[in-house]
């Protein structure tokens, strides 16, 4: 399992010395989720994806995320109830 609070970026590049921001994306639209994961990943974020509300809720309860991105209309559990 990935480090709960992200890992420090090594080397001498622009992100050196800063830790990776870890996001939880709960989105049931696979195509949209893939685009979001790809775009944010290319920008240096670590993105964990869950396709339905119950799985997203379980991941969110474990903690270790800096930001949650939630779809409002999800199977099995509404995005707002995850908060």
C-alpha positions in Angstrom: 0.0 0.0 0.0 1.3 3.5 -0.8 2.7 5.8 1.9 -0.3 7.3 3.8 0.8 11.0 3.5 2.8 10.8 0.2 6.5 10.5 -0.4 9.1 13.3 -0.6 10.1 14.1 -4.1 13.8 13.4 -4.7 16.3 15.0 -7.0 16.9 18.6 -7.9 13.8 19.3 -9.9 11.0 21.7 -9.1 9.3 19.3 -6.7 12.4 18.4 -4.8 12.0 18.4 -1.0 8.2 18.5 -1.2 5.9 15.5 -0.5 3.5 14.2 -3.0 -0.1 15.3 -2.5 -2.4 12.2 -2.2 -5.9 12.4 -3.6 -8.9 10.1 -3.4 -11.1 10.2 -6.5 -14.6 8.6 -6.2 -16.1 8.6 -9.7 -18.2 5.9 -11.4 -17.7 7.2 -14.9 -14.6 5.2 -16.0 -13.6 7.3 -18.9 -13.8 10.5 -16.9 -11.9 8.9 -14.0 -9.1 7.7 -16.3 -8.8 11.3 -17.7 -8.6 12.8 -14.2 -6.2 10.2 -12.9 -3.9 10.7 -15.9 -4.0 14.5 -15.8 -3.4 14.7 -12.1 -0.7 12.0 -12.2 1.2 13.9 -14.9 1.2 16.9 -12.6 2.8 15.0 -9.7 -0.3 14.0 -7.7 -0.8 10.5 -6.4 -4.4 9.6 -7.2 -6.3 6.6 -5.7 -9.5 5.8 -7.6 -12.7 4.1 -6.4 -15.6 3.5 -8.7 -18.5 3.3 -6.2 -19.4 5.0 -3.0 -18.9 2.1 -0.5 -15.4 1.5 -1.7 -14.7 5.2 -1.6 -16.1 5.5 1.9 -13.9 2.6 3.1 -10.8 4.2 1.6 -11.7 7.6 3.0 -12.1 6.1 6.5 -8.6 4.7 6.4 -7.4 8.3 6.0 -4.1 9.5 4.6 -5.6 11.7 1.8 -5.0 15.4 1.4 -8.0 15.9 -0.8 -11.2 14.0 -1.7 -12.8 14.5 -5.2 -16.3 13.1 -5.0 -19.1 12.4 -7.5 -22.5 13.4 -6.1 -24.4 10.5 -7.8 -22.6 7.2 -7.1 -23.8 3.6 -6.9 -24.4 2.3 -3.3 -23.5 5.6 -1.5 -23.8 9.3 -2.4 -20.6 11.3 -2.6 -21.8 13.7 0.1 -22.4 10.9 2.6 -18.7 10.0 2.3 -17.8 13.3 3.9 
